[in-house]
Amino acid sequence: MRSPITITTAPCCWGVDDVNNPHLPAWEKVLDEAQEAGFGGLELGPYGYLPLDLRQISAALVQRGLKIVAGTIFDDLATPSNLDNLIRQTNEICTLITQLPKPEVHPGQRYAAPYLTVMDWGHDARDFAAGHSERAPRLDDKSWQGMIDNIRAIATLARDKYGVRATIHPHAGGYIEFADELQRVVGDIPADLAGLCLDTGHMAYSGMDPAATLRKYWDRVDYIHFKDIDAGIYAQVMEEHIRFFEACAKRVMCPIGRGSIDYQSVRVLLTELGYGGYVTIEQERDPRNTGSILDDLAASRAFLARAGF
């Protein structure tokens, strides 16, 4: 069964991942080009990039015909002392996204957007081991439980106060990246509290098969990200001592359809299982490598259209 899917985008396509990066484009430029590229929706991006002022961002979105499909917490989830910061972000992000115009609800969509996508980030030991399951240090049981407690607090607040569905996103370079960690987090966070946002690029980067992993955790998948990986550059960066976003600056992420991920298998799976809702396409890059953004987005969209998305 084929359910309707809306393709959206995210500020990371413009290199927006670290809000302290001095080379980030103006947020208005990202919105202008998201509109120009034909998208009707995008993610809020990392905390502090798009304004949290309701009137300002609402007017900017309405003017461009855009809607926010997800807010993002991209921060250290593993440190107990960071909880107050995480709770503040949850409150501020959810307050904003729940007052903006709502994205359409599609047949086959389990939970209404906007979502709160939750990703662990900020640990050198894991950043330099991104993609290397065999050498990446794991959290001990106490530290893992501390991270689970933080995620539960975020998801509970988002659900009970704002009616927002939290979706946990395994991310290269964080403490939820590899197959064993994905399995463990699913076992420790109940389905009624949070779902998953699975990302084809991050799954492939960490050694998981995207289609097989989507199938395995299908009953928890509420939201999906698409990206693609240049196999040649990936092979090179796997031989280097390199941070994840340094690999992205070397263009390890490429337009969808030009990389190694089997999107035909993904399309067949999503059709079979009746996924409806939102798919956000991403292509992390150095924010100084901006010349090809619109061409890359056009190439990704054209490929997905040919593939039946």
ChimeraX attribute file (.defattr): number of C-alpha atoms within 10 A of each C-alpha:
attribute: neighborCount
match mode: 1-to-1
recipient: residues
	/A:1	12
	/A:2	17
	/A:3	17
	/A:4	18
	/A:5	18
	/A:6	16
	/A:7	21
	/A:8	24
	/A:9	26
	/A:10	26
	/A:11	24
	/A:12	20
	/A:13	24
	/A:14	27
	/A:15	25
	/A:16	24
	/A:17	21
	/A:18	18
	/A:19	14
	/A:20	10
	/A:21	12
	/A:22	9
	/A:23	13
	/A:24	20
	/A:25	17
	/A:26	11
	/A:27	15
	/A:28	13
	/A:29	11
	/A:30	20
	/A:31	23
	/A:32	15
	/A:33	16
	/A:34	26
	/A:35	18
	/A:36	12
	/A:37	17
	/A:38	15
	/A:39	20
	/A:40	20
	/A:41	25
	/A:42	26
	/A:43	22
	/A:44	26
	/A:45	24
	/A:46	19
	/A:47	20
	/A:48	13
	/A:49	18
	/A:50	19
	/A:51	14
	/A:52	17
	/A:53	10
	/A:54	14
	/A:55	12
	/A:56	11
	/A:57	16
	/A:58	20
	/A:59	12
	/A:60	15
	/A:61	21
	/A:62	12
	/A:63	12
	/A:64	17
	/A:65	15
	/A:66	22
	/A:67	24
	/A:68	26
	/A:69	29
	/A:70	28
	/A:71	27
	/A:72	22
	/A:73	25
	/A:74	22
	/A:75	20
	/A:76	21
	/A:77	27
	/A:78	25
	/A:79	13
	/A:80	16
	/A:81	12
	/A:82	13
	/A:83	20
	/A:84	11
	/A:85	11
	/A:86	21
	/A:87	18
	/A:88	12
	/A:89	20
	/A:90	25
	/A:91	15
	/A:92	14
	/A:93	21
	/A:94	24
	/A:95	17
	/A:96	20
	/A:97	25
	/A:98	17
	/A:99	11
	/A:100	18
	/A:101	15
	/A:102	14
	/A:103	19
	/A:104	14
	/A:105	16
	/A:106	18
	/A:107	14
	/A:108	16
	/A:109	18
	/A:110	18
	/A:111	17
	/A:112	18
	/A:113	25
	/A:114	27
	/A:115	26
	/A:116	29
	/A:117	24
	/A:118	25
	/A:119	23
	/A:120	23
	/A:121	20
	/A:122	15
	/A:123	14
	/A:124	12
	/A:125	16
	/A:126	24
	/A:127	21
	/A:128	21
	/A:129	23
	/A:130	28
	/A:131	26
	/A:132	18
	/A:133	16
	/A:134	8
	/A:135	12
	/A:136	19
	/A:137	12
	/A:138	16
	/A:139	15
	/A:140	9
	/A:141	9
	/A:142	9
	/A:143	14
	/A:144	20
	/A:145	16
	/A:146	19
	/A:147	23
	/A:148	19
	/A:149	18
	/A:150	23
	/A:151	27
	/A:152	18
	/A:153	17
	/A:154	25
	/A:155	27
	/A:156	19
	/A:157	20
	/A:158	24
	/A:159	18
	/A:160	11
	/A:161	11
	/A:162	15
	/A:163	17
	/A:164	25
	/A:165	27
	/A:166	32
	/A:167	26
	/A:168	28
	/A:169	27
	/A:170	25
	/A:171	25
	/A:172	28
	/A:173	27
	/A:174	28
	/A:175	28
	/A:176	27
	/A:177	27
	/A:178	28
	/A:179	16
	/A:180	11
	/A:181	16
	/A:182	20
	/A:183	13
	/A:184	14
	/A:185	19
	/A:186	16
	/A:187	10
	/A:188	13
	/A:189	17
	/A:190	12
	/A:191	13
	/A:192	11
	/A:193	19
	/A:194	27
	/A:195	27
	/A:196	26
	/A:197	24
	/A:198	26
	/A:199	24
	/A:200	25
	/A:201	28
	/A:202	25
	/A:203	23
	/A:204	21
	/A:205	26
	/A:206	20
	/A:207	15
	/A:208	18
	/A:209	16
	/A:210	23
	/A:211	21
	/A:212	13
	/A:213	16
	/A:214	23
	/A:215	15
	/A:216	12
	/A:217	15
	/A:218	16
	/A:219	12
	/A:220	21
	/A:221	20
	/A:222	25
	/A:223	28
	/A:224	19
	/A:225	20
	/A:226	23
	/A:227	24
	/A:228	28
	/A:229	25
	/A:230	18
	/A:231	16
	/A:232	11
	/A:233	16
	/A:234	19
	/A:235	11
	/A:236	12
	/A:237	18
	/A:238	15
	/A:239	8
	/A:240	11
	/A:241	13
	/A:242	14
	/A:243	19
	/A:244	22
	/A:245	21
	/A:246	16
	/A:247	22
	/A:248	20
	/A:249	17
	/A:250	15
	/A:251	19
	/A:252	25
	/A:253	25
	/A:254	25
	/A:255	23
	/A:256	27
	/A:257	21
	/A:258	15
	/A:259	18
	/A:260	16
	/A:261	23
	/A:262	14
	/A:263	22
	/A:264	14
	/A:265	13
	/A:266	18
	/A:267	18
	/A:268	16
	/A:269	16
	/A:270	21
	/A:271	17
	/A:272	12
	/A:273	15
	/A:274	17
	/A:275	26
	/A:276	22
	/A:277	25
	/A:278	28
	/A:279	21
	/A:280	20
	/A:281	26
	/A:282	26
	/A:283	27
	/A:284	24
	/A:285	25
	/A:286	22
	/A:287	20
	/A:288	13
	/A:289	13
	/A:290	15
	/A:291	10
	/A:292	10
	/A:293	19
	/A:294	16
	/A:295	12
	/A:296	18
	/A:297	24
	/A:298	16
	/A:299	17
	/A:300	22
	/A:301	22
	/A:302	14
	/A:303	17
	/A:304	19
	/A:305	11
	/A:306	8
	/A:307	14
	/A:308	11
	/A:309	19
